[in-house]
């Protein structure tokens, strides 16, 4: 933009504010990476079995952690309001306790998701978890103080806990919306691939039982030629964190992401094992004049198949 005097006009801002700049520096700070690696290994080693996928939120189709945190945040915020009103001691006390009980499953789900994040997200996520842990400790202390009749001390501790949880929530928002942790990284495919059939290449280009990376309408896909002659095609970028599925293991009719181990059915892209909570976009294929052609299957056409 040019001013009426011919000099460049000043913009209202020249870069990120101090808070965002601090968080961006945190993303690039490697000092805690050794600790992050140790905690990550410990979380992955937990014998959670099939419960791990539930904690990731695979049955919901999106991460469970943001849903679970609504209960402790809601109860603690409600307790803060009641602490400002006369005659609400018992109700506020009960809400603080309910929030503490609900914080446990929310924290377990959060740590389970965190263990599968890349370094930049894991660094922010660690501080997010520490802030929330501080909030939980402050609320636990508040609950004890209230139980012992030290109401004003309990109120003060609860307000400090709410502030800590607020910081944790702000960092959680940065994780979810700025860094796209938990987002479906394959959602854009349906908006990029045009309707109809698209040519992939001649049949001999696709070896039996091996993933081949190619493209459909400019979108990277993996194609696997089966022993019976059928060809399966999925979007190549993993829905979890964008990992290269064409470099993953092909076994039992599925492809396993090489980054975090999510497994997707080649027949329809369905996510049969986490941490991915969303399926892979899948393509119908046909052979015309010795060439493979593919057409994107829309959701109602492809979910789920046996």
C-alpha positions as CSV (number, residue, x, y, z in Angstrom):
1,X,0.0,0.0,0.0
2,X,1.3,3.5,-0.8
3,X,0.3,6.7,1.1
4,X,-1.0,9.8,-0.7
5,X,2.5,11.5,-0.2
6,X,4.2,8.7,-2.1
7,X,5.9,7.2,0.9
8,X,5.1,3.6,2.0
9,X,2.4,3.4,4.5
10,X,3.1,1.9,7.9
11,X,1.4,-1.4,8.8
12,X,-0.2,-1.8,12.2
13,X,2.1,-4.7,13.1
14,X,5.5,-5.9,12.0
15,X,5.5,-9.4,13.4
16,X,4.2,-11.8,16.1
17,X,3.4,-10.4,19.5
18,X,5.5,-11.3,22.5
19,X,3.4,-14.2,23.5
20,X,3.3,-15.8,20.1
21,X,7.0,-15.1,19.7
22,X,7.8,-16.9,23.0
23,X,5.8,-19.9,22.0
24,X,7.5,-20.1,18.6
25,X,10.8,-20.0,20.4
26,X,9.6,-22.8,22.6
27,X,8.8,-24.9,19.4
28,X,12.5,-24.6,18.3
29,X,14.1,-25.1,21.8
30,X,15.8,-28.5,21.9
31,X,16.9,-28.4,25.6
32,X,14.2,-30.8,26.8
33,X,14.4,-33.2,23.9
34,X,16.2,-35.9,26.0
35,X,13.5,-35.7,28.6
36,X,10.8,-35.8,26.0
37,X,12.3,-38.9,24.5
38,X,12.4,-40.7,27.9
39,X,8.7,-39.8,28.7
40,X,7.7,-40.7,25.2
41,X,9.2,-44.2,25.5
42,X,7.6,-44.6,28.9
43,X,4.1,-43.7,27.6
44,X,4.4,-46.0,24.6
45,X,5.5,-48.8,26.9
46,X,2.3,-48.7,28.9
47,X,0.3,-51.9,28.5
48,X,-2.9,-50.2,27.3
49,X,-3.8,-52.7,24.6
50,X,-6.9,-51.7,22.7
51,X,-7.6,-48.9,25.2
52,X,-4.9,-46.9,23.5
53,X,-6.9,-46.4,20.4
54,X,-9.9,-45.4,22.5
55,X,-7.8,-42.9,24.3
56,X,-6.6,-41.5,21.0
57,X,-10.3,-41.1,20.1
58,X,-10.4,-43.5,17.1
59,X,-14.0,-44.5,17.8
60,X,-15.0,-40.9,17.8
61,X,-13.2,-40.0,14.6
62,X,-11.2,-37.3,16.3
63,X,-9.0,-36.9,19.4
64,X,-10.7,-37.6,22.7
65,X,-8.5,-35.4,24.8
66,X,-10.2,-32.0,23.8
67,X,-13.6,-33.5,24.7
68,X,-12.5,-34.9,28.1
69,X,-10.9,-31.7,29.3
70,X,-14.2,-29.9,29.0
71,X,-15.3,-31.5,32.3
72,X,-12.5,-30.4,34.6
73,X,-12.3,-26.9,33.0
74,X,-16.1,-26.5,33.2
75,X,-16.4,-27.6,36.8
76,X,-13.4,-25.5,38.0
77,X,-14.7,-22.4,36.2
78,X,-18.1,-23.0,37.8
79,X,-16.4,-23.4,41.2
80,X,-14.7,-20.0,40.6
81,X,-18.0,-18.4,40.0
82,X,-19.6,-19.9,43.1
83,X,-16.6,-18.9,45.2
84,X,-17.6,-15.3,44.5
85,X,-21.1,-15.8,45.8
86,X,-22.2,-16.2,49.4
87,X,-23.4,-19.5,50.8
88,X,-22.0,-21.7,48.0
89,X,-19.1,-23.3,49.9
90,X,-20.3,-26.9,49.7
91,X,-21.2,-26.6,46.0
92,X,-17.9,-25.1,45.1
93,X,-16.1,-27.8,47.1
94,X,-18.0,-30.5,45.3
95,X,-17.2,-29.0,41.9
96,X,-13.5,-28.8,42.7
97,X,-13.5,-32.5,43.6
98,X,-15.5,-33.4,40.5
99,X,-12.9,-31.6,38.3
100,X,-10.1,-33.5,40.0
101,X,-11.8,-36.8,39.3
102,X,-12.4,-35.9,35.6
103,X,-8.8,-34.6,35.1
104,X,-7.3,-38.1,35.4
105,X,-8.8,-39.6,32.1
106,X,-8.2,-36.3,30.3
107,X,-4.6,-36.4,31.3
108,X,-4.1,-40.0,30.3
109,X,-5.6,-39.3,26.9
110,X,-3.5,-36.2,26.5
111,X,-0.2,-38.0,27.3
112,X,-1.2,-40.8,24.9
113,X,-1.7,-38.4,22.0
114,X,1.5,-36.4,23.0
115,X,3.7,-39.5,22.7
116,X,3.0,-39.6,19.0
117,X,3.8,-35.9,18.2
118,X,6.8,-34.6,16.3
119,X,9.5,-32.5,18.2
120,X,8.1,-29.0,17.7
121,X,4.7,-30.1,18.9
122,X,6.0,-32.3,21.7
123,X,8.0,-29.3,23.1
124,X,4.9,-27.1,23.3
125,X,2.9,-30.1,24.5
126,X,5.2,-30.8,27.4
127,X,4.8,-27.2,28.7
128,X,1.1,-27.5,28.1
129,X,1.1,-30.7,30.3
130,X,3.2,-29.1,33.0
131,X,0.9,-26.1,33.2
132,X,-2.1,-28.3,33.5
133,X,-0.3,-30.5,36.1
134,X,0.4,-27.5,38.2
135,X,-3.2,-26.6,37.9
136,X,-4.3,-30.0,39.1
137,X,-1.9,-29.8,42.1
138,X,-3.2,-26.4,43.0
139,X,-6.8,-27.7,42.8
140,X,-5.9,-30.7,44.9
141,X,-4.4,-28.4,47.5
142,X,-7.6,-26.3,47.3
143,X,-9.7,-29.4,47.9
144,X,-7.7,-30.4,50.9
145,X,-7.8,-26.8,52.3
146,X,-11.6,-26.7,51.9
147,X,-12.0,-30.1,53.5
148,X,-10.1,-28.8,56.6
149,X,-12.2,-25.7,56.8
150,X,-9.7,-23.3,55.4
151,X,-12.1,-21.8,52.9
152,X,-10.3,-18.6,51.9
153,X,-7.0,-20.5,51.4
154,X,-8.9,-23.0,49.3
155,X,-10.4,-20.2,47.2
156,X,-7.0,-18.6,46.7
157,X,-5.4,-21.9,45.6
158,X,-8.3,-22.5,43.2
159,X,-7.9,-19.2,41.5
160,X,-4.2,-19.9,41.1
161,X,-5.1,-23.3,39.7
162,X,-7.5,-21.7,37.2
163,X,-4.8,-19.4,36.0
164,X,-2.4,-22.3,35.5
165,X,-5.1,-24.3,33.6
166,X,-5.7,-21.2,31.5
167,X,-2.1,-21.1,30.5
168,X,-2.3,-24.8,29.6
169,X,-5.4,-24.2,27.6
170,X,-3.8,-21.4,25.6
171,X,-0.9,-23.7,24.8
172,X,-3.4,-26.4,23.9
173,X,-5.1,-24.1,21.5
174,X,-1.7,-23.3,19.9
175,X,-1.1,-27.1,19.5
176,X,-4.5,-27.7,18.0
177,X,-4.9,-24.7,15.7
178,X,-1.4,-23.3,15.0
179,X,0.4,-26.7,14.9
180,X,-2.5,-28.9,13.7
181,X,-1.9,-31.6,16.4
182,X,-4.8,-34.0,16.1
183,X,-6.1,-32.6,12.9
184,X,-6.9,-34.8,9.9
185,X,-4.0,-34.2,7.6
186,X,-5.7,-35.9,4.6
187,X,-9.0,-33.9,4.8
188,X,-7.9,-31.7,1.9
189,X,-7.8,-34.5,-0.6
190,X,-11.6,-34.5,-1.3
191,X,-11.3,-30.8,-2.1
192,X,-8.3,-31.1,-4.5
193,X,-9.2,-34.2,-6.6
194,X,-11.8,-33.5,-9.3
195,X,-14.8,-35.8,-9.9
196,X,-14.3,-38.6,-12.5
197,X,-11.5,-40.9,-13.6
198,X,-7.9,-40.0,-13.6
199,X,-5.1,-42.0,-15.4
200,X,-2.2,-43.2,-13.1
201,X,-0.1,-45.1,-15.6
202,X,0.4,-48.5,-17.4
203,X,-0.3,-51.6,-15.4
204,X,3.4,-52.9,-15.5
205,X,4.4,-49.8,-13.6
206,X,2.8,-51.2,-10.5
207,X,4.6,-54.2,-9.0
208,X,2.6,-56.9,-7.1
209,X,2.6,-56.4,-3.3
210,X,4.7,-53.2,-3.3
211,X,3.5,-49.7,-2.7
212,X,4.2,-47.3,-5.6
213,X,4.0,-43.6,-5.1
214,X,2.2,-41.7,-7.9
215,X,-0.3,-38.9,-8.2
216,X,-4.0,-38.4,-9.0
217,X,-4.9,-34.9,-10.2
218,X,-1.8,-33.6,-8.5
219,X,-2.4,-35.3,-5.2
220,X,0.2,-37.9,-4.1
221,X,-1.2,-41.4,-3.7
222,X,0.1,-44.9,-3.0
223,X,-1.0,-47.7,-5.3
224,X,-0.6,-51.4,-4.5
225,X,-1.2,-54.1,-7.1
226,X,-2.6,-57.3,-5.5
227,X,-1.7,-60.8,-6.5
228,X,-5.2,-61.3,-8.1
229,X,-4.7,-58.3,-10.3
230,X,-6.7,-55.7,-8.4
231,X,-5.0,-52.4,-7.7
232,X,-5.7,-50.5,-4.4
233,X,-5.1,-46.7,-4.2
234,X,-5.1,-44.5,-1.1
235,X,-4.0,-41.0,-0.4
236,X,-0.3,-41.1,0.3
237,X,-0.1,-38.6,3.2
238,X,-1.1,-40.2,6.5
239,X,-4.2,-38.6,8.1
240,X,-2.4,-38.6,11.5
241,X,0.7,-36.4,10.9
242,X,1.2,-36.6,7.1
243,X,3.7,-39.5,7.1
244,X,4.6,-41.2,3.8
245,X,2.5,-44.3,3.6
246,X,4.2,-45.4,0.4
247,X,7.3,-46.1,2.6
248,X,5.2,-48.2,5.1
249,X,4.8,-51.9,5.5
250,X,2.1,-53.7,3.4
251,X,0.6,-56.7,5.2
252,X,-2.7,-58.4,5.8
253,X,-4.5,-56.1,3.4
254,X,-3.3,-53.0,5.2
255,X,-0.6,-50.4,5.1
256,X,1.2,-49.3,8.3
257,X,2.5,-45.7,8.5
258,X,6.3,-45.7,9.0
259,X,6.1,-42.7,11.3
260,X,3.7,-43.6,14.1
261,X,2.3,-47.0,13.2
262,X,-1.3,-46.2,12.2
263,X,-2.8,-49.0,10.0
264,X,-5.2,-48.4,7.1
265,X,-7.2,-50.9,5.1
266,X,-6.2,-50.8,1.5
267,X,-9.7,-51.7,0.3
268,X,-11.3,-48.6,1.7
269,X,-8.8,-46.6,3.7
270,X,-10.4,-47.3,7.0
271,X,-8.2,-46.7,10.0
272,X,-8.0,-50.1,11.8
273,X,-5.4,-49.0,14.4
274,X,-4.3,-45.6,15.8
275,X,-3.0,-43.1,16.5
276,X,-4.8,-41.9,13.4
277,X,-8.4,-41.1,14.2
278,X,-9.5,-40.4,10.6
279,X,-9.5,-42.8,7.6
280,X,-7.4,-42.3,4.5
281,X,-9.2,-41.1,1.3
282,X,-9.6,-44.1,-0.9
283,X,-9.9,-44.5,-4.7
284,X,-11.8,-46.9,-6.9
285,X,-9.7,-48.2,-9.8
286,X,-10.2,-49.7,-13.2
287,X,-8.0,-50.8,-16.1
288,X,-8.6,-49.2,-19.5
289,X,-6.4,-50.0,-22.5
290,X,-3.7,-51.4,-20.3
291,X,-3.6,-48.3,-18.0
292,X,-4.7,-47.9,-14.4
293,X,-7.4,-45.2,-13.8
294,X,-8.6,-44.1,-10.4
295,X,-11.6,-42.2,-9.1
296,X,-11.9,-40.7,-5.6
297,X,-14.5,-42.5,-3.5
298,X,-16.6,-40.0,-1.5
299,X,-17.4,-40.8,2.1
300,X,-20.8,-42.3,1.5
301,X,-19.4,-44.7,-1.1
302,X,-16.4,-46.0,0.8
303,X,-17.1,-46.3,4.6
304,X,-16.7,-48.9,5.9
305,X,-16.2,-52.1,3.9
306,X,-15.2,-55.5,5.0
